[in-house]
Every structure is written in C-alpha cells, then in structure tokens.
Amino acid sequence: MTNYLQCGTHGKQPETAVCKHIAKAMKTGKEVGFYWSVENQEYDAVCGKCNKLSDEQWVSQQNDLIRLLCLGCFKVAASHHGIEIEEVA
C-alpha cells in the first residue's frame, strides 16, 4: 500500500525513502551517488557510502539514516545524479 506525503512543491505525492546523505545533497548540490530501487511501487535510494554498508550495519543505523521524500523530490534528487525515474504503474 502506498503512503502519501503533502509536499510544498509537488503537492500530494507518493512517499519515498532516501538516505540522509541524498537528502542533504539536494541542498548542497554535491553528488553522493544514487542507488535506487522500486518494489511494489515503493521507491527508495541510498548514496554510495550507504550502499557499501553491510546488512547488519544498515539495520543498526537505519533509523538515523532514512529520510522521507515525495516522489517528485525523489525524481529531482535522481536527476541531479543524471538518472531519470519512470513511474511504475
């Protein structure tokens, strides 16, 4: 089931999850890597640093690492890294 966020820029959009480094990069303009996936219409992405974490490391740190973005902002973050996101129906 898709959850929705009300974004000040994009309006009501599906919720996505990214690591805090991607969220910060949207403000700084720094490229940090964008390793993304979509499963059951749920989008998520992590930076290069977080992509290298072991499963155990990720689980122990995920509460500190995860940030929620609307799908519109997720697409903006992806495009900053040269990636075009096509919505999955």
N, CA and C of each residue as an Amber inpcrd file, in Angstrom:
protein
   267
   0.8340000  -1.1710000   0.0000000   0.0000000   0.0000000   0.0000000
   0.8850000   1.2420000   0.0000000   0.5920000   2.1710000  -0.8770000
   1.3770000   3.3830000  -0.9940000   0.9180000   4.4320000   0.0110000
   1.8630000   5.0090000   0.7260000   1.5910000   6.1450000   1.6080000
   1.8690000   7.4160000   0.8300000   1.2270000   8.4980000   1.2170000
   1.3800000   9.7650000   0.5140000   1.8830000  10.8480000   1.4630000
   2.5970000  11.8090000   0.8720000   3.0720000  12.9890000   1.5870000
   2.4890000  14.2270000   0.9070000   2.3000000  15.2740000   1.6660000
   1.9060000  16.5620000   1.1010000   3.1700000  17.4030000   1.0020000
   3.6440000  17.6170000  -0.2080000   4.8760000  18.3630000  -0.4530000
   4.5310000  19.8110000  -0.8000000   5.2810000  20.7460000  -0.2600000
   5.0680000  22.1500000  -0.5610000   5.3400000  22.5010000  -2.0080000
   6.1570000  21.7040000  -2.6780000   6.4950000  21.9520000  -4.0780000
   5.6380000  21.1240000  -5.0290000   5.4560000  19.8420000  -4.7340000
   4.8210000  18.9100000  -5.6690000   3.3980000  18.5130000  -5.3040000
   2.8910000  18.9750000  -4.1820000   1.5340000  18.6030000  -3.7630000
   1.5120000  17.1950000  -3.1970000   0.3500000  16.5670000  -3.2480000
   0.2010000  15.2110000  -2.7130000   0.9050000  14.2290000  -3.6550000
   1.8750000  13.5100000  -3.0970000   2.7130000  12.5930000  -3.8690000
   2.9490000  11.3140000  -3.0690000   3.2580000  10.2090000  -3.7790000
   3.6550000   9.0020000  -3.0680000   4.9190000   9.2510000  -2.2420000
   4.9970000   8.5970000  -1.1010000   6.1390000   8.6850000  -0.1910000
   7.2710000   7.8040000  -0.7110000   8.5010000   8.3080000  -0.6200000
   9.6900000   7.5310000  -0.9500000  10.6580000   7.6290000   0.2250000
  11.6630000   6.7720000   0.2300000  12.6750000   6.7940000   1.2820000
  14.0560000   6.9430000   0.6500000  14.8510000   7.8330000   1.2290000
  16.2360000   8.0150000   0.7980000  17.1100000   8.0950000   2.0470000
  18.4030000   7.9170000   1.8580000  19.3040000   8.1040000   2.9950000
  19.5020000   9.6000000   3.2230000  19.9330000   9.9490000   4.4190000
  20.0850000  11.3590000   4.7820000  21.1360000  12.0670000   3.9350000
  22.0720000  11.3180000   3.3660000  23.1140000  11.9280000   2.5420000
  22.5360000  12.4240000   1.2160000  21.5820000  11.6880000   0.6480000
  20.9000000  12.1430000  -0.5710000  20.0500000  13.3670000  -0.2560000
  19.3330000  13.3270000   0.8510000  18.5090000  14.4770000   1.2460000
  19.3750000  15.7250000   1.4170000  20.5260000  15.5810000   2.0650000
  21.4240000  16.7130000   2.2650000  22.0000000  17.1990000   0.9360000
  22.3050000  16.2760000   0.0360000  22.8770000  16.6290000  -1.2650000
  21.9150000  17.4690000  -2.0960000  20.6200000  17.3200000  -1.8450000
  19.6490000  18.1460000  -2.5730000  19.8380000  19.6210000  -2.2140000
  20.3340000  19.9050000  -1.0170000  20.5570000  21.2850000  -0.5780000
  21.9450000  21.7910000  -0.9500000  22.9320000  20.8940000  -0.9120000
  24.3140000  21.3180000  -1.1540000  24.7230000  21.2350000  -2.6190000
  24.0090000  20.4160000  -3.4080000  24.3670000  20.2350000  -4.8070000
  25.4640000  19.2100000  -5.0340000  25.9550000  18.6040000  -3.9600000
  27.0160000  17.6080000  -4.0600000  26.4540000  16.2930000  -4.5980000
  27.2030000  15.6360000  -5.4810000  26.8050000  14.3100000  -5.9450000
  27.3440000  13.2680000  -4.9740000  26.4570000  12.4160000  -4.4760000
  26.8430000  11.4140000  -3.4820000  26.5640000   9.9910000  -3.9550000
  26.0470000   9.8500000  -5.1710000  25.6310000   8.5500000  -5.6790000
  24.1420000   8.3810000  -5.4470000  23.5060000   7.5910000  -6.3030000
  22.0570000   7.3990000  -6.2140000  21.7510000   5.9750000  -6.6470000
  21.7530000   5.0710000  -5.6900000  21.4650000   3.6550000  -5.9360000
  20.0070000   3.4330000  -5.5370000  19.1600000   3.2660000  -6.5290000
  17.7300000   3.2450000  -6.2530000  17.0900000   1.9340000  -6.6800000
  15.9180000   1.7070000  -6.1150000  15.1130000   0.5450000  -6.4970000
  13.6500000   0.8900000  -6.2920000  12.8020000   0.1110000  -6.9180000
  11.3580000   0.2500000  -6.7310000  10.7850000  -1.1600000  -6.6360000
   9.9920000  -1.3760000  -5.6180000   9.3440000  -2.6690000  -5.4190000
   7.9400000  -2.3970000  -4.9130000   6.9560000  -2.9840000  -5.5880000
   5.5480000  -2.7570000  -5.2290000   5.2250000  -1.2670000  -5.1980000
   5.7430000  -0.5260000  -6.1620000   5.5370000   0.9210000  -6.3040000
   6.1020000   1.7250000  -5.1350000   7.0220000   1.1470000  -4.3850000
   7.6950000   1.8520000  -3.2940000   9.1430000   2.1120000  -3.7180000
   9.4800000   3.3870000  -3.7860000  10.7910000   3.8150000  -4.2590000
  11.7140000   4.0710000  -3.0700000  12.9930000   3.6850000  -3.2290000
  13.9900000   4.0260000  -2.2180000  15.3370000   4.2020000  -2.8890000
  16.2080000   4.9340000  -2.2180000  17.5440000   5.1750000  -2.7600000
  18.5240000   5.4320000  -1.6260000  19.7650000   5.0370000  -1.8690000
  20.8500000   5.3170000  -0.9280000  22.0430000   5.8640000  -1.7070000
  22.9090000   6.5580000  -0.9980000  24.1360000   7.0930000  -1.5960000
  25.1930000   5.9870000  -1.7050000  26.3180000   6.3350000  -2.2840000
  27.4000000   5.3740000  -2.4170000  27.9160000   4.8660000  -1.0850000
  28.0260000   5.7580000  -0.1070000  28.5060000   5.3770000   1.2260000
  27.5530000   4.3730000   1.8800000  26.2560000   4.6800000   1.8570000
  25.2760000   3.7830000   2.4750000  25.1360000   2.4790000   1.6950000
  25.3590000   2.5370000   0.3970000  25.2690000   1.3300000  -0.4270000
  26.3470000   0.3120000  -0.0470000  27.4330000   0.7820000   0.5440000
  28.5360000  -0.0980000   0.9430000  28.3560000  -0.7130000   2.3310000
  27.3340000  -0.2470000   3.0700000  27.0950000  -0.8030000   4.4020000
  26.6600000  -2.2620000   4.3150000  27.0860000  -3.0510000   5.2710000
  26.6050000  -4.4280000   5.3510000  25.1450000  -4.3970000   5.8050000
  24.4470000  -5.5020000   5.6390000  23.0570000  -5.5800000   6.0990000
  22.9660000  -5.2810000   7.5910000  23.8890000  -5.8210000   8.3700000
  23.8920000  -5.5800000   9.8180000  24.1010000  -4.1030000  10.1330000
  25.0370000  -3.4650000   9.4370000  25.2940000  -2.0450000   9.6630000
  24.0650000  -1.2120000   9.3050000  23.4390000  -1.5460000   8.1730000
  22.2560000  -0.7990000   7.7410000  21.1380000  -0.9160000   8.7770000
  20.8580000  -2.1250000   9.2250000  19.7790000  -2.3380000  10.1920000
  20.0500000  -1.5550000  11.4770000  21.2830000  -1.5550000  11.9410000
  21.5830000  -0.8670000  13.1950000  21.5350000   0.6560000  13.0670000
  21.6720000   1.1900000  11.8510000  21.7190000   2.6350000  11.6540000
  20.5130000   3.2080000  10.9110000  19.6120000   2.3510000  10.4220000
  18.5720000   2.8260000   9.5150000  17.6680000   3.9110000  10.1090000
  17.3940000   3.8640000  11.3970000  16.5390000   4.8950000  11.9890000
  17.1690000   6.2800000  11.8760000  18.4870000   6.3490000  11.9330000
  19.1910000   7.6220000  11.7910000  19.3880000   8.0030000  10.3200000
  19.4060000   7.0220000   9.4320000  19.7540000   7.2800000   8.0420000
  18.5760000   7.6170000   7.1320000  17.3980000   7.1130000   7.4020000
  16.2740000   7.2300000   6.4660000  15.5790000   8.5840000   6.5810000
  15.3200000   9.1680000   5.4040000  14.5390000  10.3870000   5.2940000
  13.4240000  10.1330000   4.2700000  12.2790000  10.7490000   4.4750000
  11.1640000  10.5890000   3.5540000  11.0990000  11.7820000   2.6050000
  10.8780000  11.4770000   1.3320000  10.6810000  12.4920000   0.3020000
   9.4330000  12.1390000  -0.4890000   8.8100000  13.1420000  -1.0850000
   7.7310000  12.8440000  -2.0150000   8.3650000  12.3280000  -3.3060000
   7.5750000  11.6800000  -4.1400000   8.1120000  11.1220000  -5.3920000
   8.6570000  12.2210000  -6.2940000   8.0370000  13.3860000  -6.2890000
   8.5490000  14.4950000  -7.0930000   9.9440000  14.9050000  -6.6660000
  10.1790000  15.0330000  -5.3730000  11.5130000  15.3680000  -4.8560000
  12.5060000  14.2330000  -5.1210000  12.0430000  12.9860000  -5.0250000
  12.8800000  11.8290000  -5.3310000  13.3900000  11.9350000  -6.7660000
  12.5050000  12.2970000  -7.6890000  12.8900000  12.4450000  -9.1040000
  13.8960000  13.5750000  -9.2780000  13.7210000  14.6690000  -8.5340000
  14.6710000  15.7770000  -8.5960000  16.0480000  15.3170000  -8.1100000
  16.0800000  14.5930000  -6.9960000  17.3490000  14.0740000  -6.4700000
  18.0100000  13.1350000  -7.4720000  17.2140000  12.2900000  -8.1130000
  17.7510000  11.3640000  -9.1170000  18.3280000  12.1290000 -10.2970000
  17.5930000  13.1340000 -10.7840000  18.0600000  13.8810000 -11.9530000
  19.3550000  14.6280000 -11.6560000  19.5410000  15.0310000 -10.4140000
  20.7930000  15.6810000 -10.0020000  21.9770000  14.7370000 -10.2140000
  21.7160000  13.4480000 -10.1700000  22.7570000  12.4320000 -10.3680000
  22.7100000  11.8360000 -11.7740000  21.9560000  12.4760000 -12.6810000
  21.9020000  12.0330000 -14.0770000  20.9930000  10.8460000 -14.3120000
  20.0380000  10.6160000 -13.4240000  19.1440000   9.4600000 -13.5340000
  17.7200000   9.9600000 -13.7420000  17.0350000   9.3710000 -14.7230000
  15.6410000   9.7030000 -14.9690000  14.7720000   8.5740000 -14.4260000
  13.8450000   8.9270000 -13.5820000  12.9590000   7.9430000 -12.9500000
  11.6370000   7.8990000 -13.7090000  11.2810000   6.7200000 -14.1600000
   9.9780000   6.4740000 -14.7740000   9.0810000   5.8870000 -13.7220000
   7.8830000   6.4300000 -13.5730000   6.9590000   5.8850000 -12.5900000
   6.4830000   4.5060000 -13.0040000   6.3880000   3.6180000 -12.0500000
   5.8960000   2.2570000 -12.2570000   4.4050000   2.2810000 -11.9930000
   3.6520000   1.7500000 -12.9340000   2.1820000   1.7290000 -12.7560000
   1.7410000   0.5440000 -11.9430000
